[in-house]
């Protein structure tokens, strides 16, 4: 599984924005669909809230990819 570290300069980043920023989803709409269909886990648990706030130390997992927020 590929792991990418994403550095943010703000307090948090929303889940859908993280997927788009990291290139895991081509558009915000694609990120929304992936999240709503339960394809994304946050810190090991399925998350269907696209506005979920991720802070440094949080992990978002998609099939074959892990994004670590720093």
Order of alpha helices (4+ residues) and beta strands (2+ residues): beta-beta-alpha-alpha-beta-beta-beta-beta-beta
